[in-house]
Amino acid sequence: MKITVRYFAALREALGPRETVELDEALTVGALRDRLIATDAAHAQALARGRAVRCALDQDMCGEDAVLRDGAEVAFFPPVTGG
């Protein structure tokens, strides 16, 4: 199954705008985040569990328990503050 992962704000600066991930099984958004963290040092730092990261599945805000499906788009971004 193919998932498109998009990054925004500081995460985009660290990891680029997007990547495609191939999965053998259906995962949750949280499990995908863990898998990305294990990819390399850049992902580990940008998506670290101690950092506040929001997520969306197919352009709808979601929790990390949301289940992925083939062709899904997952977005990760830091919390946004206004001013």
Secondary structure by P-SEA (a helix, b strand, c coil): cbbbbbbccccccccccbbbbbbcccccaaaaaaaaaaccaaaaaaaccccbbbbbccccccccccccccbbbbbbbcccccc
